[in-house]
Amino acid sequence: MLRRTYSRFIFETIGDSRVFHHQRFINDLQTDCPTCKSCVETREPYSQHWNNDYGAGTSHQIKMSFVERLLLKRIETERIEAFMLCNGSVSGRTNDFLLEAGMEAVPQLLRFLSFGADKLEVTIGFYVNVKKERMYYESSAMSVEHHLDIVESVDMLFSMLLEKISNYVLLQQRVPLEACDIKRMKVTVKRHVSPAAVQWRSTARLPLQYRVKNCDTGTDNRAHIDTVLAQICQSPSHKFNVGLLPDAVQANFYCFRVCASTKELYAVPYLLRHDDVDNTPTFLIHSDIAGNFQGLQEIRNVRKFLRADGQDRVFECRKCKSRFGDRVQFALHKRIDCGRGFMVWHIEEDAIELHHNCLPLPKGYFKHDWFGLGTKKTEKIN
């Protein structure tokens, strides 16, 4: 039986204060989120809720100082696309390594590589030792088109890889997955970057959780949009500043938040200028992985955009008959074609891998033992 989980995000007015709550339901049992809660005066714009609890809803964002930008530039210059995670970062059982890699190490790496990129093509591979046999299992490439899709994409690739490994070793070796030793993995990432002049228009897409709703959206170049809004969209600044909007601009604005406790993605009001949601232009504020303002995207059906998916539907894959209670996971499952492109290689027991132009990634920033495998040959200068 699938576990039914859903959330409610509500605002409550108490006296002169407006309180935001995140309520979590698991099989109709309610719990209050300990991190997503804020209180401001009712006269304040909704943006004050998110300014006051900045860390609670932005745990998915990263800091990109000059040093990190230089590192990313070097990765581009040396054409580094493969990254190895060694077992020195985690001591103990395979489960501990996979848990830390899936929840922290790989998402952190992909967030870093997504900075300034339109999308990523991600392939994940596990080095597996079982009964004195060495194997390498690798997924097919998954396209990650929004930085807010990283966690779900990694989760799907990990789950599918482990399912394939479990089935293979049970059939070929007659042992369960628990008998496997997995303490090394490789992540291959192809970054797709558009020229700066067209980058915003090519990346103006919603996270998958909202794309699967088939929401009616527009770009920032519709004729009826106020000149002030057009200028903001065409000249993105570091932050979206409410103070730049004159009172004459009658529009509503929303932004995304990510719960620090449950990692749920949700949209919240940022500035509401009019109560008539059906006839008031509504825009989504886009930010990059570092929290920098990217632009505005019009949402033409805000009710459908904000409405949570029903929890009483189960999605079944027609090809492999797998069942999903989450529309996003079902979409990701179809994106990798049920894992049909996954591969396994057998490695000789005494084989040694040699990699040139390796780039150790700074552990002070990444917190894990990553190193990049360069492909660009160093030219000798006479």
VEXKOLMI-806216 format. One line per 5 residues: their letters; for each residue x, y, z negated of C-alpha. Coordinates in steps of 0.5 Angstrom, whole numbers, plus 500, padded with zeros to 3 digits. Layout:
VEXKOLMI-806216
A = X:Y:Z | ...
***
This chain:
VEXKOLMI-806216
MLRRT = 500:500:500 | 503:507:502 | 504:512:496 | 499:518:497 | 503:524:496
YSRFI = 501:532:497 | 502:539:494 | 498:545:493 | 501:552:493 | 497:557:490
FETIG = 497:564:487 | 493:566:481 | 491:573:478 | 492:573:471 | 491:581:469
DSRVF = 495:585:472 | 500:579:474 | 500:575:480 | 503:568:479 | 505:563:484
HHQRF = 505:555:483 | 507:549:486 | 503:543:484 | 505:536:486 | 500:530:487
INDLQ = 502:523:487 | 496:518:488 | 492:524:485 | 496:525:479 | 498:532:478
TDCPT = 505:535:476 | 507:542:476 | 514:543:479 | 519:546:475 | 522:550:480
CKSCV = 517:553:484 | 514:558:480 | 514:566:480 | 510:572:477 | 510:579:479
ETREP = 505:585:479 | 499:584:483 | 501:591:486 | 507:588:489 | 508:585:496
YSQHW = 508:578:496 | 516:578:498 | 517:580:491 | 516:573:489 | 521:570:493
NNDYG = 526:576:491 | 525:574:484 | 527:567:485 | 532:567:490 | 535:560:488
AGTSH = 529:556:487 | 527:556:495 | 533:557:498 | 537:551:496 | 538:548:503
QIKMS = 542:555:505 | 549:555:506 | 554:561:505 | 558:563:511 | 564:567:509
FVERL = 570:569:514 | 574:563:512 | 568:558:513 | 567:562:520 | 574:561:522
LLKRI = 574:553:520 | 568:553:525 | 571:556:530 | 577:552:530 | 572:546:530
ETERI = 570:549:536 | 577:550:539 | 579:543:538 | 573:540:540 | 572:536:534
EAFML = 565:532:534 | 567:526:530 | 567:527:522 | 569:521:518 | 567:520:511
CNGSV = 572:516:506 | 570:512:500 | 575:517:496 | 569:521:495 | 565:516:491
SGRTN = 567:510:487 | 563:504:485 | 558:500:489 | 555:501:496 | 549:504:494
DFLLE = 552:510:490 | 556:511:497 | 550:511:501 | 546:515:496 | 551:521:496
AGMEA = 552:521:503 | 545:521:505 | 542:526:500 | 548:531:500 | 555:529:504
VPQLL = 551:529:511 | 546:534:510 | 551:539:508 | 556:537:514 | 550:538:519
RFLSF = 548:545:515 | 555:548:516 | 555:545:524 | 548:548:525 | 551:555:524
GADKL = 550:559:530 | 548:553:534 | 541:552:538 | 541:545:536 | 545:539:534
EVTIG = 546:532:537 | 547:527:531 | 550:520:531 | 551:516:525 | 555:510:524
FYVNV = 557:505:518 | 563:501:517 | 561:494:514 | 564:489:511 | 561:482:510
KKERM = 564:475:508 | 571:477:511 | 568:480:517 | 568:487:519 | 563:491:524
YYESS = 561:498:526 | 554:499:526 | 552:506:530 | 545:509:531 | 543:513:538
AMSVE = 543:520:538 | 538:524:535 | 537:531:537 | 536:536:531 | 533:542:534
HHLDI = 532:546:527 | 536:547:521 | 530:545:517 | 529:538:520 | 536:536:518
VESVD = 534:532:511 | 528:528:515 | 533:527:521 | 538:524:516 | 533:520:512
MLFSM = 531:517:518 | 537:515:521 | 540:512:515 | 533:508:514 | 533:505:521
LLEKI = 541:503:521 | 540:500:514 | 534:496:517 | 538:494:523 | 544:492:519
SNYVL = 539:488:514 | 536:484:519 | 543:483:523 | 547:480:517 | 541:476:514
LQQRV = 540:473:521 | 547:472:523 | 551:471:516 | 545:469:512 | 546:474:507
PLEAC = 542:480:504 | 544:487:505 | 546:487:498 | 552:483:500 | 555:488:505
DIKRM = 560:493:503 | 559:500:506 | 564:505:504 | 566:509:510 | 562:512:515
KVTVK = 563:516:522 | 558:522:524 | 558:525:531 | 555:532:532 | 555:535:539
RHVSP = 553:543:538 | 549:546:543 | 550:554:543 | 547:559:548 | 550:565:550
AAVQW = 549:571:544 | 544:575:549 | 539:569:550 | 541:565:543 | 535:568:539
RSTAR = 530:566:545 | 532:559:546 | 532:558:538 | 525:561:537 | 522:554:535
LPLQY = 518:551:529 | 521:546:524 | 518:539:526 | 513:539:520 | 510:545:524
RVKNC = 511:543:531 | 507:536:530 | 501:540:528 | 501:543:535 | 500:550:532
DTGTD = 499:556:538 | 505:560:537 | 508:566:541 | 514:569:543 | 516:576:541
NRAHI = 515:580:547 | 507:580:548 | 505:587:550 | 500:589:544 | 506:588:539
DTVLA = 508:594:536 | 514:598:538 | 517:598:531 | 516:590:531 | 519:589:538
QICQS = 525:593:536 | 526:589:530 | 526:583:534 | 530:585:539 | 536:588:534
PSHKF = 536:583:528 | 539:585:522 | 542:581:516 | 535:581:512 | 528:583:514
NVGLL = 526:589:511 | 519:591:509 | 521:598:508 | 522:599:515 | 515:597:517
PDAVQ = 511:604:517 | 504:603:514 | 501:604:521 | 503:597:522 | 497:592:521
ANFYC = 500:585:521 | 501:579:516 | 508:576:515 | 510:569:513 | 516:566:511
FRVCA = 519:559:510 | 521:556:503 | 524:549:501 | 522:546:494 | 529:545:490
STKEL = 526:539:486 | 522:536:492 | 525:539:498 | 518:540:501 | 518:545:506
YAVPY = 512:550:506 | 510:557:509 | 508:562:504 | 506:570:505 | 511:575:505
LLRHD = 507:581:507 | 500:581:508 | 497:588:510 | 490:586:512 | 485:581:509
DVDNT = 482:579:516 | 486:573:518 | 483:571:524 | 484:578:528 | 490:581:524
PTFLI = 497:579:528 | 501:574:524 | 508:573:525 | 513:568:522 | 520:571:519
HSDIA = 525:566:522 | 532:566:518 | 538:562:520 | 542:557:516 | 545:562:512
GNFQG = 539:566:511 | 540:571:516 | 534:574:519 | 533:572:526 | 527:575:529
LQEIR = 519:574:529 | 515:569:532 | 507:570:533 | 503:565:530 | 496:565:533
NVRKF = 492:560:529 | 494:561:522 | 489:557:519 | 492:551:522 | 499:553:521
LRADG = 498:553:514 | 493:547:513 | 496:541:510 | 496:535:514 | 491:530:511
QDRVF = 494:524:507 | 488:519:509 | 491:517:516 | 497:512:517 | 501:512:524
ECRKC = 502:506:527 | 508:505:533 | 505:502:539 | 512:499:541 | 514:496:534
KSRFG = 508:496:530 | 512:500:524 | 507:504:520 | 508:511:517 | 504:515:512
DRVQF = 508:522:514 | 507:525:521 | 514:528:521 | 517:521:520 | 513:518:525
ALHKR = 515:523:530 | 523:522:529 | 522:514:529 | 519:515:536 | 525:520:538
IDCGR = 530:515:537 | 525:510:541 | 524:505:535 | 532:504:534 | 533:500:540
GFMVW = 539:504:542 | 543:502:536 | 549:498:537 | 554:494:533 | 561:492:534
HIEED = 565:487:531 | 572:489:529 | 578:484:528 | 580:483:521 | 587:486:522
AIELH = 585:492:527 | 588:499:525 | 585:505:527 | 589:511:529 | 587:518:529
HNCLP = 591:524:532 | 589:531:531 | 586:530:524 | 583:536:520 | 581:535:513
LPKGY = 575:539:511 | 576:543:505 | 573:539:499 | 572:546:495 | 567:547:500
FKHDW = 564:541:502 | 565:537:496 | 567:530:499 | 572:527:503 | 571:529:510
FGLGT = 576:530:516 | 575:531:523 | 577:527:529 | 580:532:534 | 580:531:542
KKTEK = 584:536:544 | 591:535:546 | 596:540:543 | 600:543:549 | 607:544:548
IN = 610:551:549 | 617:552:552
***
